[in-house]
Amino acid sequence: MFGDMMGMMNKIKDTQAKVEETKKRLDTVTLLEKSNDELLKVKITANREIKSIEMDDELLQDKEQLEDYLILTLNKAIKKAGDVNEAEISAVAKDGLPDIPGLTS
């Protein structure tokens, strides 16, 4: 019984290390999100850190339009990054967790 517990604890520690490695790797995964007409482009990491924002000069003529574009495009970029982040972290965590009855989905 204690051998199983020690094995399980070691597996959990290994999984925690893999999750941390995955988080670091996700800093290097860059996603590009664009407005529908491509007047605004946002680069963001899978850890939800915005790296750059590019906008067409046309957007600089109308403050309200620019604000709307920023809100919509940034929200889409953050959602996309969050989805990638969650999928990657979940895959690593699920792969490394022991089979515990009642915890499987």
QUIHU-V964570 format. One record per residue. N is the residue number from 1. RES is the residue in three letters. PHI is phi in radians with two decimals (* if undefined). OMEGA is omega in radians with two decimals (999 if undefined). NEAR is the number of other C-alpha atoms within 10 Angstrom. Layout:
N;RES;PHI;OMEGA;NEAR
N;RES;PHI;OMEGA;NEAR
This chain:
1;MET;*;-3.12;6
2;PHE;-1.20;3.07;7
3;GLY;-1.09;3.09;8
4;ASP;-1.12;3.13;9
5;MET;-1.13;3.14;10
6;MET;-1.13;3.10;11
7;GLY;-1.07;3.13;13
8;MET;-1.14;3.13;16
9;MET;-1.11;3.11;14
10;ASN;-1.12;3.13;12
11;LYS;-1.13;3.11;15
12;ILE;-1.14;3.11;16
13;LYS;-1.11;3.10;14
14;ASP;-1.09;3.13;15
15;THR;-1.13;3.10;19
16;GLN;-1.06;3.12;16
17;ALA;-1.12;3.13;14
18;LYS;-1.15;3.10;16
19;VAL;-1.11;3.12;19
20;GLU;-1.11;3.08;14
21;GLU;-1.08;3.14;13
22;THR;-1.12;3.11;15
23;LYS;-1.03;3.11;16
24;LYS;-1.12;3.14;13
25;ARG;-1.12;-3.13;13
26;LEU;-1.17;3.02;19
27;ASP;-1.13;-3.10;15
28;THR;-1.68;3.12;12
29;VAL;-1.54;-3.10;14
30;THR;-1.88;3.12;16
31;LEU;-2.02;3.11;18
32;LEU;-1.99;3.06;15
33;GLU;-2.13;-3.11;20
34;LYS;-2.24;2.96;20
35;SER;-1.21;-3.08;17
36;ASN;-0.99;-3.13;10
37;ASP;-1.68;3.09;7
38;GLU;1.10;3.07;11
39;LEU;-1.38;3.13;15
40;LEU;-2.32;3.13;20
41;LYS;-2.28;-3.13;22
42;VAL;-2.18;2.99;21
43;LYS;-1.82;-3.07;21
44;ILE;-2.49;3.07;24
45;THR;-1.45;3.10;23
46;ALA;-1.19;3.03;27
47;ASN;-1.66;3.02;20
48;ARG;1.18;3.06;20
49;GLU;-1.82;-3.12;14
50;ILE;-1.26;-3.11;17
51;LYS;-1.76;3.11;12
52;SER;-2.80;3.04;10
53;ILE;-2.32;3.08;16
54;GLU;-2.06;3.12;12
55;MET;-2.42;3.07;17
56;ASP;-1.24;3.13;12
57;ASP;-1.00;3.13;9
58;GLU;-0.97;-3.11;10
59;LEU;-1.24;-3.12;15
60;LEU;-1.33;-3.12;12
61;GLN;-1.42;-3.04;10
62;ASP;-2.37;-3.08;9
63;LYS;-1.01;-3.11;10
64;GLU;-1.12;3.10;11
65;GLN;-1.11;3.12;13
66;LEU;-1.06;3.11;18
67;GLU;-1.03;3.12;13
68;ASP;-1.08;3.12;11
69;TYR;-1.05;-3.14;20
70;LEU;-1.08;-3.12;18
71;ILE;-1.06;-3.10;12
72;LEU;-1.12;-3.06;13
73;THR;-1.26;3.10;20
74;LEU;-1.13;3.11;22
75;ASN;-1.10;3.09;13
76;LYS;-1.12;-3.14;16
77;ALA;-1.14;3.14;26
78;ILE;-1.12;3.11;22
79;LYS;-1.11;-3.14;14
80;LYS;-1.06;3.13;19
81;ALA;-1.11;3.12;26
82;GLY;-1.10;3.12;16
83;ASP;-1.12;3.12;12
84;VAL;-1.12;-3.13;19
85;ASN;-1.03;-3.10;21
86;GLU;-1.09;-3.13;13
87;ALA;-1.11;-3.12;12
88;GLU;-1.17;-3.12;16
89;ILE;-1.15;3.14;18
90;SER;-1.09;-3.13;13
91;ALA;-1.10;3.14;12
92;VAL;-1.18;-3.11;18
93;ALA;-1.14;-3.11;18
94;LYS;-1.13;-3.13;12
95;ASP;-1.12;-3.04;11
96;GLY;-1.70;-3.11;18
97;LEU;-1.46;3.09;16
98;PRO;-1.22;3.08;15
99;ASP;-1.34;3.13;11
100;ILE;-2.01;-3.12;7
101;PRO;-0.97;3.11;6
102;GLY;1.59;-3.12;6
103;LEU;-1.78;3.14;7
104;THR;-1.38;-3.11;7
105;SER;-1.69;999;3
